[in-house]
Amino acid sequence: MAKTALVTGILGQDGPYLAKLLLEKGYKVYGLIRRYSNISFDNLDYLGITKKINFVEGDMTDESSLLHLVKRTMPDEIYNLAAQSFVGASWAQAKLTTEINALGVLYMLNAIKLFSPTTKFYQASTSEMFGTSHENGSQDENTIFHPRSPYGISKVYAYWMTVNFRESYDIFTCNGILFNHESPIRGMQFVTRKITDGVAKIKMGLMDKLSLGNLDAKRDWGFAGDYVEAMYLMLQNEKPDDYVIGTGENHSVREFVKLAFKHAGINDWEKHVVVDVRFNRPAEVPNLKARPNKAQKQLGWKAKTSFDDLVKMMVEADLKRYSVKSV
């Protein structure tokens, strides 16, 4: 009998890549969606899997809907990828960010405890929990948390609640502390996609200037398609645990910009980039870099896609989108 998995955040970036992986492994995949007036399946369509997903309705801020959903489906695995995931918006929407990212996880864990205690649970944690911890070095599972945004704070709550349910109720729960991961279906509000989309528009003559914030911030950037494999491996492991997932190297926003323009065949990138302080965060996180040794040793996982290949992949995808539109 095929395994079943419930994936929250199915319409985002990671959800489609994870769902594709699970479908290829023979899973029946349930995708949690909220009742919108206009639901976009673009990211699932991009990977060609929309019709293969069993969509179920619910809301991470509505505990009763999650209790009902888990009781009805009793999935073998739950991957919680749902979140208000844009760090910049979390200052203006701190309460909403907390309700989805923190309390929503508690609601889901309670549903598992009450109705499906053998379900394995994956929580999408984030490098933003580290904030300024070891800001000039790197971070692993033993690095203390010092979040610098409402988003990071909400994720710390969810992290410890996930650990608590593992230790208190013997539920198979794992935290994947993922560092920045991108793809051609990354949301437009994130700086990497803002860059590649802007570069494509400049190349196609649709705009001339790209406005960005802090060009010196450094991040450990990997490919989302690689990272969902780590999520899957965590729930196949013999014992539940928490893992840092990243490439082990970091690059500045400036480096990302330079490469993006290079792959678009534009050499004079500085002529097209405007630094606008309005895009700076109230509390900046200057440097994040993973030490993924534990995941490499215990899960056999390692990032496959290089930084250069990631930027190239994203630029080419956005150039293709605008080429198709212009035909």
C-alpha positions as CSV (number, residue, x, y, z in Angstrom):
1,M,0.0,0.0,0.0
2,A,1.4,3.4,-1.0
3,K,2.5,5.8,1.7
4,T,0.6,9.0,2.2
5,A,2.0,12.4,2.9
6,L,0.3,15.7,3.8
7,V,2.2,18.8,2.5
8,T,1.3,22.2,3.9
9,G,2.5,25.2,1.9
10,I,1.9,23.1,-1.3
11,L,1.5,26.3,-3.4
12,G,4.8,27.9,-2.4
13,Q,8.3,27.1,-3.5
14,D,9.3,24.1,-1.5
15,G,5.9,22.4,-1.6
16,P,5.9,21.6,-5.4
17,Y,9.5,20.3,-5.4
18,L,8.8,18.1,-2.4
19,A,5.5,16.9,-3.8
20,K,7.3,16.0,-7.1
21,L,9.9,14.0,-5.2
22,L,7.3,12.1,-3.1
23,L,5.2,11.3,-6.2
24,E,8.2,9.9,-7.9
25,K,8.6,7.6,-4.8
26,G,5.1,6.4,-5.1
27,Y,3.4,8.4,-2.4
28,K,-0.2,9.6,-2.4
29,V,0.2,13.3,-1.7
30,Y,-2.3,15.5,0.0
31,G,-1.7,19.3,-0.5
32,L,-3.2,21.7,2.1
33,I,-4.7,24.8,0.6
34,R,-6.8,27.7,2.1
35,R,-10.0,28.8,0.5
36,Y,-9.0,31.7,-1.8
37,S,-11.0,33.5,-4.3
38,N,-8.2,33.0,-6.8
39,I,-5.9,30.1,-6.1
40,S,-2.6,30.1,-8.2
41,F,-1.3,26.7,-9.1
42,D,1.5,28.2,-11.2
43,N,4.4,26.6,-9.2
44,L,2.8,23.2,-9.4
45,D,2.1,23.7,-13.1
46,Y,5.7,24.6,-13.6
47,L,6.7,21.1,-12.4
48,G,3.8,19.5,-14.2
49,I,2.2,17.9,-11.1
50,T,-1.0,19.9,-10.4
51,K,-3.3,17.1,-11.4
52,K,-1.4,14.5,-9.3
53,I,-2.1,16.3,-6.0
54,N,-5.1,15.5,-3.7
55,F,-6.0,19.0,-2.5
56,V,-7.6,19.3,1.0
57,E,-8.8,22.5,2.6
58,G,-7.6,23.8,5.9
59,D,-5.9,26.8,7.6
60,M,-2.9,26.8,9.9
61,T,-4.6,29.4,12.1
62,D,-7.7,27.3,12.5
63,E,-7.0,24.4,14.9
64,S,-10.3,22.7,14.3
65,S,-9.7,22.4,10.6
66,L,-6.3,20.8,11.3
67,L,-7.7,18.4,13.8
68,H,-10.4,17.3,11.3
69,L,-7.9,17.0,8.5
70,V,-5.4,14.8,10.4
71,K,-8.2,12.6,11.8
72,R,-9.6,12.2,8.2
73,T,-6.4,11.5,6.3
74,M,-4.1,10.0,9.0
75,P,-1.0,10.5,6.8
76,D,2.2,8.5,7.3
77,E,4.1,11.8,7.0
78,I,3.4,15.5,7.4
79,Y,5.7,18.1,6.0
80,N,4.9,21.5,7.4
81,L,6.1,24.0,4.9
82,A,3.3,26.6,5.4
83,A,4.4,29.9,6.8
84,Q,4.3,33.6,6.4
85,S,7.8,33.3,5.1
86,F,8.8,36.8,4.0
87,V,11.1,38.2,6.7
88,G,10.6,41.8,5.6
89,A,6.8,41.6,6.0
90,S,7.0,40.0,9.5
91,W,7.6,43.4,11.2
92,A,4.4,44.8,9.7
93,Q,2.5,41.6,10.2
94,A,4.0,40.3,13.4
95,K,0.7,38.9,14.8
96,L,-0.2,37.1,11.6
97,T,3.3,35.7,11.3
98,T,3.1,34.4,14.9
99,E,-0.3,32.8,14.4
100,I,0.7,30.9,11.2
101,N,4.4,30.1,12.0
102,A,4.2,29.4,15.7
103,L,0.7,28.6,16.8
104,G,-0.1,26.8,13.6
105,V,2.7,24.3,14.4
106,L,1.3,23.7,17.9
107,Y,-2.2,23.1,16.4
108,M,-0.8,20.5,13.9
109,L,1.3,18.7,16.6
110,N,-1.8,18.5,18.8
111,A,-3.7,17.0,15.9
112,I,-1.0,14.3,15.5
113,K,-0.9,13.6,19.2
114,L,-4.7,13.2,19.4
115,F,-5.6,11.4,16.2
116,S,-2.5,10.0,14.4
117,P,0.4,9.5,16.9
118,T,2.4,7.3,14.4
119,T,2.5,10.1,11.8
120,K,6.0,11.4,11.3
121,F,6.3,15.2,11.3
122,Y,8.7,17.5,9.5
123,Q,8.9,21.2,10.6
124,A,10.5,23.7,8.2
125,S,12.8,25.6,10.5
126,T,15.1,28.4,9.2
127,S,18.6,29.8,9.5
128,E,17.0,33.1,10.4
129,M,16.6,31.7,13.9
130,F,20.4,32.1,14.4
131,G,20.3,35.8,13.5
132,T,23.6,37.3,14.7
133,S,24.9,34.2,16.5
134,H,28.5,33.6,15.2
135,E,27.9,36.3,12.6
136,N,31.4,36.0,11.3
137,G,31.6,32.3,11.4
138,S,29.1,29.5,10.6
139,Q,26.1,27.9,12.3
140,D,25.3,24.3,13.1
141,E,22.8,22.4,15.4
142,N,24.6,23.6,18.5
143,T,24.7,27.3,17.7
144,I,22.5,29.3,20.0
145,F,19.5,31.2,18.5
146,H,19.4,35.0,18.4
147,P,16.6,35.8,15.9
148,R,16.5,39.4,14.6
149,S,12.9,39.5,13.2
150,P,9.4,38.5,14.2
151,Y,9.7,35.8,11.5
152,G,12.8,34.3,13.1
153,I,11.2,34.5,16.6
154,S,8.1,32.7,15.4
155,K,10.2,30.0,14.0
156,V,12.1,29.5,17.2
157,Y,8.8,28.9,19.0
158,A,7.9,26.3,16.4
159,Y,11.3,24.7,16.6
160,W,11.1,24.1,20.4
161,M,7.5,23.0,20.2
162,T,8.5,20.4,17.7
163,V,11.3,19.2,20.0
164,N,9.0,19.2,23.0
165,F,6.4,17.0,21.4
166,R,9.2,14.5,20.4
167,E,10.5,14.4,24.0
168,S,7.1,14.6,25.8
169,Y,5.0,12.3,23.7
170,D,7.5,10.2,21.8
171,I,6.2,11.5,18.4
172,F,8.6,11.2,15.4
173,T,9.3,14.9,14.8
174,C,12.2,16.6,13.0
175,N,13.3,20.1,12.5
176,G,15.1,20.9,9.2
177,I,17.0,24.1,9.9
178,L,17.3,25.1,6.2
179,F,19.5,27.9,5.1
180,N,18.4,30.1,2.1
181,H,17.3,28.0,-0.8
182,E,16.1,29.3,-4.1
183,S,14.7,28.2,-7.5
184,P,13.0,29.5,-10.7
185,I,9.7,29.4,-8.7
186,R,10.9,31.5,-5.8
187,G,8.4,34.2,-4.8
188,M,9.0,37.6,-6.4
189,Q,9.3,39.3,-2.9
190,F,12.5,37.5,-2.2
191,V,15.7,39.2,-3.1
192,T,17.1,36.4,-5.3
193,R,14.0,36.3,-7.5
194,K,13.7,40.0,-7.5
195,I,17.3,40.1,-8.9
196,T,16.8,37.5,-11.6
197,D,13.4,38.8,-12.7
198,G,14.8,42.4,-12.8
199,V,17.8,41.3,-14.8
200,A,15.6,39.5,-17.3
201,K,13.4,42.6,-17.7
202,I,16.5,44.8,-18.2
203,K,17.8,42.3,-20.8
204,M,14.5,42.4,-22.6
205,G,14.3,46.2,-22.5
206,L,11.4,46.3,-20.1
207,M,13.1,48.3,-17.4
208,D,16.4,50.0,-16.8
209,K,17.0,50.1,-13.1
210,L,16.9,47.5,-10.3
211,S,16.5,48.9,-6.8
212,L,18.0,46.8,-4.0
213,G,18.8,47.1,-0.3
214,N,22.0,45.9,1.5
215,L,24.3,44.5,-1.1
216,D,26.8,43.3,1.5
217,A,24.5,40.8,3.4
218,K,25.8,37.3,3.0
219,R,23.7,34.1,2.8
220,D,24.3,30.4,2.2
221,W,22.2,29.9,-0.9
222,G,21.3,26.5,-2.3
223,F,18.8,25.0,-4.7
224,A,15.3,24.1,-3.3
225,G,15.2,20.9,-5.4
226,D,18.2,19.6,-3.5
227,Y,16.9,20.6,-0.1
228,V,13.6,18.8,-0.3
229,E,15.6,15.6,-0.5
230,A,17.0,16.3,2.9
231,M,13.4,16.8,4.3
232,Y,12.4,13.4,2.9
233,L,15.6,11.7,4.3
234,M,14.9,13.0,7.8
235,L,11.6,11.2,8.0
236,Q,13.1,8.0,6.7
237,N,15.8,8.0,9.3
238,E,15.6,5.4,12.2
239,K,15.4,8.1,14.9
240,P,14.0,11.6,14.7
241,D,16.5,14.5,15.1
242,D,17.1,18.1,14.0
243,Y,19.5,19.0,11.1
244,V,21.1,22.0,9.6
245,I,20.8,22.0,5.8
246,G,23.0,24.2,3.6
247,T,25.9,24.3,1.2
248,G,28.6,25.3,3.7
249,E,29.5,28.4,1.8
250,N,28.0,31.9,1.5
251,H,28.0,34.7,-0.9
252,S,26.9,38.4,-0.8
253,V,23.9,39.9,-2.5
254,R,26.4,41.8,-4.6
255,E,27.9,38.5,-5.8
256,F,24.5,37.2,-6.7
257,V,23.8,40.4,-8.7
258,K,27.1,40.3,-10.6
259,L,26.5,36.6,-11.6
260,A,22.9,37.3,-12.6
261,F,23.9,40.1,-14.9
262,K,26.8,38.0,-16.2
263,H,24.5,35.1,-17.1
264,A,22.2,37.5,-18.9
265,G,25.1,38.8,-21.0
266,I,25.2,42.2,-19.3
267,N,28.6,43.4,-18.2
268,D,28.0,46.9,-16.8
269,W,25.8,45.7,-13.9
270,E,26.5,48.8,-11.7
271,K,24.9,51.0,-14.2
272,H,21.6,49.3,-13.7
273,V,21.6,48.8,-9.8
274,V,20.3,51.4,-7.4
275,V,20.8,51.0,-3.6
276,D,17.7,52.1,-1.8
277,V,17.8,52.1,2.0
278,R,14.0,51.6,2.2
279,F,14.7,47.9,1.5
280,N,17.0,47.5,4.5
281,R,15.6,45.6,7.4
282,P,15.1,47.3,10.8
283,A,17.5,44.7,12.3
284,E,19.9,43.2,9.7
285,V,21.4,39.7,9.8
286,P,24.7,40.3,8.1
287,N,26.1,36.8,7.7
288,L,24.7,33.2,7.6
289,K,26.6,30.1,6.6
290,A,25.8,26.5,7.4
291,R,27.9,23.7,8.8
292,P,25.9,20.8,7.5
293,N,28.3,18.1,8.7
294,K,25.6,16.2,10.7
295,A,23.3,15.9,7.7
296,Q,26.1,14.7,5.5
297,K,27.2,12.1,8.1
298,Q,23.8,10.8,9.3
299,L,21.6,11.3,6.3
300,G,24.1,11.0,3.5
301,W,22.8,14.4,2.1
302,K,24.9,17.0,0.4
303,A,23.9,19.9,-1.8
304,K,24.4,19.1,-5.5
305,T,23.8,22.4,-7.2
306,S,26.6,25.1,-7.2
307,F,26.0,28.8,-6.5
308,D,26.8,29.6,-10.1
309,D,24.5,27.0,-11.5
310,L,21.7,28.1,-9.2
311,V,21.9,31.7,-10.4
312,K,22.2,30.7,-14.0
313,M,19.2,28.4,-13.7
314,M,17.1,31.2,-12.3
315,V,18.2,33.8,-14.8
316,E,17.6,31.5,-17.7
317,A,14.1,30.6,-16.4
318,D,13.1,34.3,-16.1
319,L,14.6,35.2,-19.5
320,K,12.5,32.3,-21.0
321,R,9.3,33.6,-19.3
322,Y,9.7,37.1,-20.9
323,S,10.8,35.6,-24.3
324,V,7.5,33.6,-24.3
325,K,5.5,36.7,-23.4
326,S,7.0,38.7,-26.2
327,V,6.1,36.2,-28.9
